[in-house]
């Protein structure tokens, strides 16, 4: 199972883009994407290497807010 996390585009250079998510920057390939990217766009990234799709900013920000809240919750010892 693979989970994609929205990332914000910081720069685009040909078929490579630099993206940021939760303060971590990485270079990813845009070779699988059929549309052009611009700085500030949000994309989903698979396997830390490939952009899968461009997504609306409101969807990306909602997803990131949810992930932040889930990751911030302490683990419960009562799960069995």
C-alpha positions as MATLAB code, in Angstrom:
seq = 'XXXXXXXXXXXXXXXXXXXXXXXXXXXXXXXXXXXXXXXXXXXXXXXXXXXXXXXXXXXXXXXXXXXXXXXXXXXXXXXX';
ca = [
       0.000    0.000    0.000;
       1.296    3.408   -0.907;
       0.173    6.703    0.599;
       0.713    9.992   -1.167;
       1.129   13.217    0.759;
       0.475   16.647   -0.743;
       3.616   18.661   -1.387;
       4.056   22.280   -2.512;
       6.125   22.975   -5.624;
       9.113   25.231   -4.899;
      10.801   25.089   -8.308;
      10.490   23.383  -11.674;
      13.365   22.541  -14.017;
      12.354   20.463  -17.023;
      11.145   17.068  -15.804;
      12.315   17.694  -12.229;
      10.658   19.684   -9.469;
      11.664   20.572   -5.948;
       8.766   20.113   -3.531;
       8.263   20.682    0.196;
       6.123   18.878    2.725;
       6.261   19.381    6.506;
       9.517   21.315    6.128;
      11.295   18.606    4.126;
      12.388   19.391    0.578;
      13.024   16.772   -2.091;
      13.600   16.622   -5.812;
      11.006   14.591   -7.685;
      10.363   13.566  -11.263;
       7.421   15.043  -13.165;
       7.734   12.533  -15.999;
       4.370   10.890  -15.145;
       2.490   14.214  -15.113;
       0.655   15.295  -18.257;
       0.124   18.929  -17.224;
       2.575   21.717  -16.489;
       3.511   22.820  -12.982;
       4.107   26.250  -11.507;
       5.706   27.384   -8.273;
       3.100   27.180   -5.520;
       1.113   24.327   -7.067;
       0.332   21.327   -4.882;
       1.017   17.804   -6.061;
       0.849   14.289   -4.718;
       4.171   12.453   -4.659;
       4.542    8.670   -4.750;
       7.511    6.826   -3.273;
       9.282   10.143   -2.621;
      10.222   10.195   -6.290;
       7.356   10.754   -8.741;
       4.634   13.381   -9.012;
       1.324   11.590   -9.607;
      -1.067   14.508   -9.984;
      -1.603   18.194   -9.424;
      -4.305   18.871   -6.809;
      -6.263   21.973   -5.771;
      -4.653   23.993   -2.964;
      -7.727   23.729   -0.723;
      -7.684   19.919   -0.951;
      -3.947   19.814   -0.241;
      -4.199   22.148    2.749;
      -7.137   20.194    4.201;
      -5.205   16.926    3.836;
      -2.073   18.403    5.409;
      -4.074   19.800    8.339;
      -5.636   16.390    8.937;
      -2.285   14.611    8.746;
      -0.766   17.142   11.150;
      -3.514   16.525   13.685;
      -3.236   12.742   13.398;
       0.541   12.764   13.676;
       0.382   15.078   16.713;
      -1.891   12.794   18.759;
      -0.125   10.660   21.373;
      -0.378    6.916   20.926;
      -2.948    5.208   23.104;
      -1.954    2.185   25.183;
      -5.573    1.032   25.232;
      -5.577   -0.227   21.614;
      -5.826   -4.011   21.587;
];
